[in-house]
Each structure stands twice: as C-alpha cells, then as structure tokens.
Amino acid sequence: MNGAIAARARELSLKFTAWPSVTGTAGEAEFPARMMQELRGFDSVWLAPVPGGTHPRRNLFALKRGKTAATIVLTGHFDVVPVDDYGALPAFDVEALLPATIARLKATGENPSALADFESGDFLPGRGLLDMKAGLAAGLAAIEAYRGEATLLFIAVADEENRSAGARAAVPGLHKAVAEHHLAIKLIINLDAISDQKDGAKAKVITYGSIGKQLLTAFIVGKEAHAGYPQDGVNAAYIGAELISALEGNAAFVESSGNETTAAPTTLCAKDLKQGYNVTTPHAFWAYWNTMQYRKSGADVLEAAMQACSSALERVKARSGHAVKLLTFAEFAKSLPSGALAEAAAQTASIGDLDLPELSKRVMELLWQRSGAVGPAVILGFGSIPYLAVALRDMTLRSQIESAVKPFGIGALDYFAGISDMSFLGEARGDIATVATNTPIWGTGFEMPEAAGFPTINLGPWGRDYHHWLERLHAPYAFETLPKALLAVIEAVAKAS
C-alpha cells in the first residue's frame, strides 16, 4: 500500500499541474470538472457555483460515505498565480520544465541554491505544483487508501489567490452538505503548502491555526495651498508621510505565540490623488497597511491605529499649525446623507474590475465629496476582505493528531504564517462587527460569511519560492510522507470519534 499511495500522489500531482488554472481564467473554471474524472471511490460528487468572476467558477465536493457520520474534511485550492515570470519555459509541464530550468540556471549562473535543489533529484518545478496541487493530490491519495468507518469529504475550491471567493462560497456549501448528508464534522484538514529555504524542518509541520489579516486604510484630506505659500494649508501627502512613519513597523501591533511572532505593519500603498501636474499641494492622499494578528480583533487593530495616528497628527499640528480631525469610517459614515453609501457603491460598480482596496478608495472619494465635510481630516478603516485568525481549541484533539504524525517526523506550529482559507473554515478569534462597520465596501464589494467554526488544521507539502518561476516542491515529502501522514491523522481522529 505504501508504494501505491506514493505513486498515486505523484501521478495526480503532475496531472493536476499540467492543467493550467490561473486565477480568473477559463482554465480555473474548467479545472473542477476535469478533476471529477480522476476521482476514485467516492459515493457522491457535485459541483457548486462560486459567485463572481468572468468565467463560471465552481467548487468541487466529493463524499466518501463511511459507516458512521463522523466526518473528516480535506480541502484546498486549485487556482494558481500567473506564469508571466516563466517566459518561454513550459510552466505547467513538470517533466519538461525540470531540464529546461536546470539549463537556464546553468547558463545564467543565477540562484545556485535552486540549481542544487533541482540537480539533487529531490525537487520538482512547476507553477502550482507546490502551491498547492501536490497537497490536493496527497489528500486524494490518502482518501483512496482509507479503509475505516469514518466519512470523508473532499472539497477543492477556486480563487484562493485573489479574493478567496471559493472558500467564502464553500462555507454555506459545507453547511448544506452537513444538513443533507447528516455529517458530524470532527476535523477539517487544509492541504496548503509551506515554504522553507533551509532543510524543511520549519515546513514539515502541522499548523493548528492560521494567522489573521486586516488591511488598514487611511483616506487623508488636506487643505490645498499654492506651492509658493504652503503655510496657508496643510499638505495631504505630508500628513500621509507622518502616518506612514507612525505605522510602519509599529511594535504595538505585534503579537507572539510561543516562538512565533506576527509581522509588524507595513505600507502596501501610498499615493496622492492628484490627476496631473500643477503647483497646488495634493488635496487628498490614500494609503493602506498590511496588519497581521493571532488574537487581536479588528477593534484592537483599529484602536492601535487610532492611537498611533493621533500621535502622528500632533506632529502635523506642531509643524503646520493646523489641527487634523481623526475619525473612524464608522464615525464618518454617521454624517453622510441617507443613501450616500449605496449610491457610491452603485457608481463604482459600473467602473469595471477593480481590486478591493482601489474600490474602497473610489468609494471614499465619492463619499467625501457628498459629505460636505472640509479638511484637514483622516478617516481610518479597512479596505479588503478580513482574514480572521483561527486556532484549534480542542487540546485533546491536538494531542491525538500530534501522536499520529510523530512517526513521520512532523513538527507543530500554532499558526500558518500566510493568509489561508482556514480563516473561513476554522474556529475564528475576534469580532467581525467592528470590521464590517468600518469597511466602506462591506456587502457591496464582497460578501463575507461567518466563519464555519469547525476544528481546522493545515498539513500540506513543503518546498521553496512559491509565486516565483523557481517554485519547487520537495517531492519525497509530498509523495511519500505526506499522504501517509494524512491517512494516519484521519485514522486517529476517526478512532477517537
């Protein structure tokens, strides 16, 4: 059985990688129907629509009915990031890409460590092989090998790499499956990949939670002045610079869990809203920051931001002589005319396909115009989908899982370090109400389900440099160790249920 499960994991990994499924393309839309043809041993298989997108996207559900209602879910995404960085290399053909990549690395002399990996025979290239089609393949291989009495549910989702539309749509789909098939979900296993540039010790792990993320935004309005007389106003770009200085790397946002630490906030966008050159100072400025959480709620993030920005605006007042109002979006929204938010959402919806932070910026511009307010002012809020931190709460279950994977040399971390679909499936921490009332595109730019609330872990492949043309999978772990470890976890949870 051991050889068969490894061979099956390899077969499916290479096959799935060969099917292009870049987020937002026809290939992504076609992928789940193609995957259906490769499934073995399932009693019920169905596709569920995923709202939005240019092409009709769907999630795949496949149920292997056992003798008991106790159910373990294995899930992951099948979309991949674009392949422009590969140039003429065959990004999806693993066996052709390997020698071509080695040849290119030898010819250019770039990245000797990647060349050593490929020449070792332990690493395989391919867009999406690591992130995360090898995980899907390992999950399916484990499900096929399972001979116990528990019920297994496999869910493959679209659009993880963009707006997590697949996972957000999977939540109601999962609840529907529970009701219609009388399932008692004991554990969800996310199959996403982890990167480690060293020996893999930090990636050959189970994570018992997933980090949270909020995209903090600032809409900044100054008081315009001629460049020859800047003291007559206050430059919105200067206000933005003080906020950036106050928030960038701010330790007040950092959290620790054991030896794990969240990244401090970093600025992802900062720009004035002038449309062309003149000698007037910018009237408005837009910025946003990536913030990461283990336990902090959206309310905690906003409170820390208000404190940091309040101090920054004291510096603005000292230098410019102008006091700057500081508001949350929820406070600002109370002053808006009735229906203003709905009108702004409808107007921006007709513009075209904008990313969510840009959509938030456009909505804020319209709302400021309609508010009748005057600057200088700073409005803090959130500008994208929130990813709530999730953590496994059942310590007995954690102990059972750790015992199951110990023979495979698999370690443990409290949190998956990158944002993941676990945020929508797992046991969420923190409130969502504050985020909702402070996100101008909430309910119009995206729909947000409540977290499903099931015990959730991550156990997937490892490799290096995903989202890069040197994306590479550690094949021995993905094909030989991972499927057997997944099977051991399934058996341990089923036995304890």
C-alpha positions in Angstrom: 0.0 0.0 0.0 2.9 2.4 0.8 4.2 2.3 -2.7 0.8 2.6 -4.2 -0.2 5.7 -2.2 3.1 7.5 -3.1 2.7 6.6 -6.8 -0.9 7.9 -6.8 0.1 11.1 -5.1 2.8 11.7 -7.7 0.5 10.8 -10.6 -2.2 13.2 -9.6 0.2 16.0 -8.7 1.8 16.1 -12.1 -1.6 15.7 -13.9 -3.2 18.5 -11.9 -0.2 20.8 -12.5 -0.4 20.1 -16.3 -3.9 21.6 -16.3 -3.5 25.4 -16.3 -5.7 27.1 -13.7 -4.5 30.7 -13.3 -7.0 32.6 -11.1 -9.6 34.3 -13.2 -9.0 32.3 -16.4 -11.1 29.8 -18.3 -8.6 27.1 -17.1 -9.6 27.8 -13.5 -13.3 27.5 -14.4 -12.7 24.2 -16.2 -10.4 22.6 -13.6 -13.0 21.0 -11.2 -14.9 19.2 -14.0 -11.6 17.8 -15.1 -10.7 16.8 -11.6 -14.0 14.9 -11.3 -12.9 12.5 -13.9 -9.9 11.5 -11.8 -11.7 10.7 -8.6 -11.9 7.1 -7.3 -14.0 5.6 -4.6 -16.4 8.4 -3.8 -20.2 7.9 -3.4 -21.3 11.4 -4.2 -19.6 14.1 -6.3 -21.0 17.5 -7.1 -20.0 21.0 -8.3 -21.2 24.2 -6.6 -21.1 27.6 -8.2 -18.8 30.3 -6.9 -20.3 33.8 -7.4 -18.5 36.5 -9.4 -15.7 36.2 -11.9 -15.5 36.5 -15.7 -15.8 32.7 -16.1 -18.3 30.4 -14.3 -16.2 29.1 -11.4 -17.2 26.2 -9.3 -16.1 24.3 -6.2 -15.8 20.5 -6.2 -17.4 18.4 -3.4 -16.8 14.7 -3.2 -18.1 12.4 -0.4 -16.9 9.0 0.6 -19.6 7.7 2.9 -18.4 5.6 5.8 -20.4 3.6 8.4 -20.5 6.5 10.8 -21.5 10.1 10.5 -18.1 11.2 12.0 -16.6 13.2 9.1 -13.1 14.4 8.3 -12.8 17.0 5.6 -9.8 17.5 3.3 -9.6 20.7 1.3 -7.5 23.1 -0.7 -7.5 25.4 -3.7 -6.7 24.6 -7.3 -6.2 28.1 -8.7 -2.6 29.3 -9.3 -0.9 32.7 -9.8 0.0 33.9 -13.3 3.0 32.4 -15.2 4.5 35.5 -16.9 7.7 35.2 -14.9 8.4 31.8 -16.7 8.9 33.5 -20.0 9.3 30.7 -22.7 9.7 28.0 -20.1 6.8 25.3 -20.0 5.4 26.4 -16.7 2.8 23.6 -16.3 4.8 20.6 -17.7 6.8 19.4 -14.8 8.9 16.8 -16.6 9.8 19.2 -19.5 10.3 22.1 -17.1 12.9 20.4 -14.9 15.7 20.0 -17.5 14.8 23.4 -19.1 15.1 25.1 -15.7 18.4 23.4 -14.9 19.7 24.5 -18.3 18.7 28.1 -17.7 20.2 28.2 -14.3 23.5 26.8 -15.5 23.6 29.3 -18.4 22.8 32.4 -16.3 24.5 31.4 -13.1 21.6 32.8 -11.1 20.4 31.2 -7.9 22.9 28.4 -7.3 20.8 27.1 -4.4 17.9 26.4 -6.7 20.1 24.7 -9.2 21.5 22.5 -6.4 17.9 21.6 -5.4 16.9 20.6 -8.9 20.1 18.6 -9.5 19.6 16.7 -6.2 16.6 15.0 -7.7 14.5 15.8 -4.6 12.8 18.9 -6.0 10.4 19.3 -8.9 9.4 22.6 -10.6 6.0 23.8 -11.9 3.5 26.5 -11.4 1.1 25.3 -8.8 2.8 22.0 -8.0 3.8 23.3 -4.6 1.1 25.8 -4.2 -0.9 23.6 -3.9 -1.8 20.9 -6.3 0.5 18.4 -4.6 -1.5 18.9 -1.4 -4.7 18.2 -3.2 -3.1 15.1 -4.7 -1.8 13.8 -1.4 -5.3 14.3 0.2 -7.0 12.3 -2.6 -4.4 9.6 -2.3 -5.0 9.3 1.4 -8.8 9.3 1.0 -8.5 6.5 -1.6 -6.3 4.4 0.8 -8.6 4.8 3.8 -10.5 1.7 4.8 -12.0 2.7 8.1 -15.6 3.6 9.1 -15.5 7.4 9.1 -17.0 9.5 6.4 -14.6 11.6 4.3 -15.4 14.8 2.4 -13.0 16.4 -0.2 -13.5 20.0 -1.2 -11.5 21.7 -3.9 -12.0 25.4 -4.1 -11.4 28.2 -6.6 -10.0 31.7 -6.2 -7.8 31.5 -3.1 -5.1 33.6 -4.8 -7.3 36.6 -5.3 -10.4 37.2 -3.2 -10.9 33.8 -1.5 -14.2 33.6 -3.3 -14.0 29.8 -3.4 -13.6 29.4 0.3 -16.2 32.0 1.1 -18.7 30.2 -1.1 -17.6 26.8 0.4 -18.9 27.8 3.8 -22.6 27.7 3.0 -21.9 24.7 0.7 -20.3 22.9 3.6 -23.2 23.7 6.0 -25.6 22.4 3.3 -23.6 19.2 2.9 -23.7 18.7 6.7 -27.5 19.0 6.7 -28.3 17.0 3.6 -25.8 14.1 4.3 -26.2 14.1 8.1 -22.5 14.7 8.7 -20.7 15.3 12.0 -17.5 17.1 11.2 -14.7 16.3 13.5 -11.8 17.9 11.7 -11.0 19.9 8.6 -7.5 19.4 7.1 -6.3 22.2 4.9 -3.7 21.0 2.5 -1.8 24.2 1.7 2.0 24.4 1.2 4.7 25.9 3.5 8.0 27.3 2.3 11.4 26.8 3.9 14.6 28.0 2.4 16.6 25.7 4.6 16.2 22.0 5.4 12.5 21.9 5.6 12.3 21.5 9.3 10.1 24.6 9.7 7.8 23.5 6.9 7.3 19.8 7.7 4.8 20.7 10.3 1.1 20.7 11.2 -0.2 24.2 11.9 -3.0 24.3 14.4 -4.3 27.7 13.4 -3.9 30.4 10.7 -2.9 34.0 11.0 -5.4 36.8 10.7 -5.0 39.8 8.4 -6.6 43.2 8.3 -6.0 45.7 5.5 -5.9 49.0 7.4 -6.7 52.1 5.3 -6.4 55.9 5.6 -8.2 58.4 3.5 -6.5 61.7 4.1 -7.8 65.1 3.2 -5.5 68.1 3.4 -6.0 71.8 2.9 -4.8 72.8 -0.5 -2.3 75.7 -0.9 -0.1 77.1 -3.6 3.4 75.7 -3.5 4.7 79.2 -3.0 2.6 79.6 0.1 2.4 76.1 1.7 2.0 77.5 5.1 -1.6 78.6 4.1 -2.6 75.0 4.0 -1.5 71.5 5.1 -0.3 69.0 2.5 -2.2 65.8 2.4 0.9 64.0 1.3 2.8 65.3 4.3 0.0 64.0 6.6 0.3 60.7 4.9 4.0 60.6 5.4 3.6 61.1 9.2 1.0 58.3 9.3 3.4 56.0 7.4 6.2 56.8 9.8 3.9 56.1 12.8 2.6 52.8 11.5 5.5 51.2 9.6 7.0 48.5 11.8 4.9 49.7 14.8 5.5 47.2 17.6 2.1 47.9 19.2 0.6 45.7 16.5 3.0 42.7 17.0 1.9 39.6 18.8 3.7 36.4 19.9 2.6 32.8 20.4 5.4 30.7 21.8 8.3 31.2 19.4 6.1 32.6 16.7 5.7 36.3 16.1 3.5 38.3 13.7 5.0 40.7 11.2 4.7 44.3 12.1 2.5 46.5 9.8 4.0 47.5 6.5 2.8 50.0 3.9 1.5 48.4 0.8 0.2 51.6 -0.9 0.8 55.3 -0.5 -0.3 57.9 -3.2 -1.8 61.3 -3.6 -5.0 61.6 -5.6 -3.9 64.4 -7.9 -4.7 63.7 -11.6 -2.0 65.8 -13.1 0.7 68.4 -12.5 0.0 71.8 -11.0 1.6 73.9 -8.3 -1.1 73.2 -5.7 -0.4 70.8 -2.9 -2.3 67.5 -3.1 -5.9 67.7 -1.8 -6.1 64.1 -0.8 -3.9 61.0 -0.1 -4.6 57.3 0.2 -2.6 54.7 2.0 -3.0 51.2 3.3 -1.1 48.8 5.6 -0.9 45.0 6.0 -1.5 44.0 9.6 -1.3 40.5 11.0 -3.0 39.0 14.1 -3.0 36.0 16.3 -5.5 37.1 18.9 -6.2 40.8 18.2 -9.6 41.7 16.9 -10.5 44.2 14.2 -11.4 46.5 17.1 -8.0 46.1 18.6 -6.3 46.9 15.3 -8.3 50.0 14.8 -7.8 51.2 18.3 -4.0 50.8 18.0 -4.1 52.6 14.6 -6.1 55.5 16.1 -3.5 55.9 18.9 -0.6 55.8 16.6 -2.2 58.2 14.1 -3.3 60.6 16.9 0.4 61.0 17.9 1.4 61.5 14.3 -1.2 64.2 13.8 0.2 66.1 16.9 3.4 66.3 14.9 1.5 67.6 11.9 -0.1 70.3 14.0 3.2 71.3 15.5 4.8 71.7 12.1 1.9 73.0 10.0 -0.1 74.9 12.6 -3.2 73.0 11.5 -5.3 70.6 13.6 -6.3 67.5 11.7 -9.6 65.6 12.6 -9.2 61.9 13.1 -12.2 59.6 12.5 -13.0 56.0 12.0 -15.1 55.2 8.9 -18.0 54.3 11.2 -17.9 57.7 12.8 -17.6 59.4 9.4 -20.5 57.4 8.0 -22.9 58.8 10.6 -22.5 62.2 9.0 -23.3 61.0 5.5 -26.6 61.8 3.7 -29.1 59.0 3.6 -28.4 56.6 0.8 -24.9 58.1 0.1 -23.1 54.8 0.7 -25.4 52.8 -1.5 -25.1 55.4 -4.3 -21.3 55.4 -4.1 -21.3 51.6 -4.2 -23.5 51.6 -7.3 -21.5 54.2 -9.1 -18.2 52.4 -8.5 -19.7 49.1 -9.5 -20.0 50.4 -13.1 -16.3 51.3 -13.4 -15.1 47.7 -14.1 -12.9 45.1 -12.4 -11.1 46.9 -9.6 -9.2 45.3 -6.8 -10.8 45.8 -3.4 -8.5 48.4 -2.0 -8.9 50.5 -5.2 -12.6 50.1 -5.0 -12.5 51.3 -1.4 -10.5 54.3 -2.4 -13.0 55.2 -5.1 -15.9 54.8 -2.7 -14.2 57.0 -0.2 -13.6 59.8 -2.7 -17.3 59.9 -3.7 -18.4 59.8 0.0 -16.1 62.7 0.9 -17.5 64.8 -2.0 -21.1 64.1 -0.9 -20.4 64.5 2.9 -20.0 68.3 2.7 -17.1 68.0 5.2 -14.0 70.0 5.0 -10.4 69.0 5.7 -7.9 68.5 7.0 -9.1 65.1 8.1 -8.0 61.4 8.3 -10.5 58.6 8.1 -9.3 55.2 9.2 -11.0 52.0 8.2 -10.5 48.7 6.4 -10.2 48.2 2.6 -10.5 44.5 1.8 -11.7 41.0 2.9 -10.8 40.3 6.5 -9.0 37.1 7.3 -9.8 36.2 10.9 -7.2 34.4 13.0 -8.3 30.8 13.7 -7.0 28.3 16.2 -7.8 24.7 17.2 -9.4 24.9 20.6 -9.6 21.2 21.5 -6.3 20.3 23.1 -7.2 16.6 23.4 -7.7 16.5 19.6 -4.4 18.3 19.1 -2.7 15.7 21.2 -4.2 12.9 19.2 -3.1 14.5 15.9 0.4 15.1 17.2 0.7 11.4 18.3 -0.5 10.3 14.8 2.2 12.3 12.9 5.1 11.8 15.3 6.4 8.7 13.5 6.8 10.8 10.4 9.0 13.4 12.0 6.4 16.1 11.6 6.5 19.1 13.9 4.0 21.6 15.0 3.3 25.4 14.8 0.5 27.3 16.3 -0.2 29.4 13.2 0.1 29.1 9.4 2.1 32.1 8.6 0.3 33.1 5.4 -3.3 34.0 5.0 -5.3 30.9 4.1 -8.8 29.5 3.5 -8.6 28.3 7.1 -9.8 31.7 8.2 -13.3 30.9 6.7 -13.5 27.3 7.8 -12.0 27.3 11.3 -12.7 28.4 14.8 -12.3 32.2 14.5 -11.0 34.6 17.0 -12.0 38.2 17.3 -15.1 40.1 16.3 -16.2 40.9 12.8 -18.8 43.7 13.7 -16.2 46.4 14.0 -14.6 45.4 10.7 -17.9 45.4 9.0 -18.9 48.9 10.1 -15.5 50.3 9.2 -15.2 48.8 5.7 -16.9 51.0 3.1 -17.3 48.2 0.6 -18.7 45.7 3.1 -21.6 43.8 1.4 -21.2 45.6 -1.9 -17.5 44.9 -2.9 -17.7 41.4 -1.4 -19.9 39.1 0.7 -18.5 37.8 3.9 -19.9 34.6 5.6 -19.4 34.0 9.3 -16.5 31.6 9.9 -17.8 28.0 9.7 -16.4 27.3 13.2 -15.0 23.7 12.7 -11.8 22.4 14.2 -9.2 23.0 11.4 -5.5 22.3 10.9 -3.1 22.6 8.0 -1.0 19.7 6.8 0.5 20.1 3.3 3.6 19.8 1.2 6.7 21.9 1.5 9.1 23.5 -0.9 10.6 26.8 -1.9 9.9 30.0 -3.8 6.2 29.7 -4.5 4.7 32.5 -6.6 8.1 32.6 -8.4 9.3 30.9 -11.5 11.6 28.8 -9.3 8.6 27.4 -7.4 9.7 23.9 -6.4 8.3 21.0 -4.4 10.2 18.7 -2.2 9.0 15.5 -3.9 9.9 12.8 -1.3 7.9 14.5 1.4 4.9 15.3 -0.9 4.6 11.9 -2.5 5.9 9.5 0.2 5.5 11.1 3.6 2.5 13.4 3.3 -0.2 11.0 2.1 0.7 8.5 4.8 0.7 11.2 7.5 -2.7 12.4 6.3 -4.0 8.9 6.4 -2.6 8.5 10.0 -4.4 11.7 11.1 -7.7 10.5 9.5 -7.4 7.2 11.3 -6.6 8.7 14.7 -9.4 11.3 14.5 -11.9 8.6 13.3 -10.9 6.2 16.1 -11.3 8.9 18.7 -14.8 9.9 17.4 
